[in-house]
Amino acid sequence: METTCQCNTANNDTVTKGKAVLMTEHVAGDLANLFKVFGDPTRVKILHLLSVTELCVCDIANVLDMTQSAISHQLRVLKQAKLVRNRKDGKTVYYALDDDHVHTILRQGLDHISHVL
């Protein structure tokens, strides 16, 4: 499949429309960073677990057969990206998806890969 453009001049109307809707560098950077967080299989597994129910670090570590320290590190990354939130119940901290947007991103990603396969 040829991927180069065969024309020698740009369509000014198309270029103008494209520039009008082009996202800023700041927005593009923020979106790229969001998708980087989804680029780690462990974080994706954690998000998937939290899409079903809220869990504490200990439960996530046991399900994924990982150390609590490793899970805590991943949860910190997810929390900084505003993908998960936490609540305390006594000494236990429970984690859940931050909002429905995170669930939608995860579900649509799963839908996409099942469609592609």
C-alpha positions in Angstrom: 0.0 0.0 0.0 1.4 3.4 -1.0 1.4 5.9 1.9 2.9 8.9 0.2 0.7 11.7 -1.2 0.8 12.0 -5.0 -0.3 15.6 -5.2 2.2 18.5 -5.4 0.0 21.2 -3.9 -2.0 21.3 -0.7 -5.7 21.9 -0.7 -5.9 25.3 1.1 -9.5 24.7 2.3 -8.5 21.3 3.8 -5.4 22.7 5.4 -7.3 25.6 6.9 -10.0 23.3 8.3 -7.3 21.0 9.7 -5.5 23.8 11.4 -8.8 25.1 12.9 -9.4 21.7 14.7 -5.7 20.9 15.5 -5.3 20.4 19.2 -2.7 22.4 21.1 0.7 21.0 22.1 -0.4 21.1 25.7 -3.6 19.0 25.0 -1.7 16.6 22.7 1.0 16.1 25.4 -1.6 15.5 28.1 -3.5 13.0 25.9 -0.2 11.2 25.0 0.7 11.0 28.7 -2.7 9.5 29.5 -2.2 6.8 26.9 1.4 6.1 28.2 -0.2 5.2 31.5 -2.3 2.6 29.6 0.9 1.3 28.0 1.8 -0.9 30.9 0.1 -4.3 31.1 0.1 -4.4 34.9 -1.6 -1.0 35.1 -4.2 -2.2 32.6 -4.8 -5.3 34.7 -5.3 -3.2 37.8 -7.7 -0.9 35.9 -9.6 -3.9 34.7 -9.9 -5.4 38.2 -11.1 -2.0 39.5 -13.7 -1.8 36.8 -15.4 -4.7 38.5 -15.1 -3.7 42.2 -13.0 -1.6 44.5 -10.0 -3.4 46.0 -7.3 -2.8 48.6 -3.6 -3.1 47.7 -3.4 -6.5 49.4 -6.2 -8.0 47.3 -4.8 -6.6 44.0 -1.3 -8.0 44.9 -2.8 -11.4 45.6 -4.9 -11.5 42.4 -1.9 -10.4 40.3 0.6 -12.5 42.3 2.8 -9.4 42.9 4.2 -7.6 45.9 2.2 -5.0 47.7 5.1 -2.6 47.0 4.9 -3.1 43.3 1.1 -2.6 43.3 1.4 0.5 45.4 3.9 1.9 42.9 1.5 1.3 40.0 -1.5 2.7 41.9 0.5 5.8 42.6 1.0 6.3 38.8 -2.7 5.6 38.2 -3.7 8.1 40.9 -1.4 10.8 39.6 -3.0 10.3 36.1 -6.4 10.7 37.8 -7.5 7.2 36.7 -8.1 5.8 40.2 -9.3 7.3 43.5 -9.0 5.9 47.0 -11.0 5.9 50.2 -10.0 4.9 53.7 -12.0 2.6 55.9 -10.1 2.4 59.2 -6.5 1.4 58.3 -7.4 -0.1 54.9 -7.3 2.0 51.7 -9.6 0.9 48.9 -9.1 1.8 45.3 -11.6 2.3 42.5 -11.8 3.8 39.1 -11.9 7.6 39.3 -15.0 8.0 37.1 -17.0 6.5 34.3 -14.7 8.0 31.7 -12.0 5.6 32.8 -14.4 2.6 32.5 -15.4 3.8 29.0 -11.7 4.1 27.9 -11.0 0.6 29.1 -14.2 -0.9 27.6 -13.7 0.8 24.3 -10.1 -0.4 24.1 -11.3 -4.0 24.8 -14.0 -3.6 22.2 -11.4 -2.4 19.7 -8.9 -5.2 20.2 -11.7 -7.8 20.1 -12.9 -6.3 16.8 -9.4 -6.2 15.3 -8.6 -9.9 16.3 
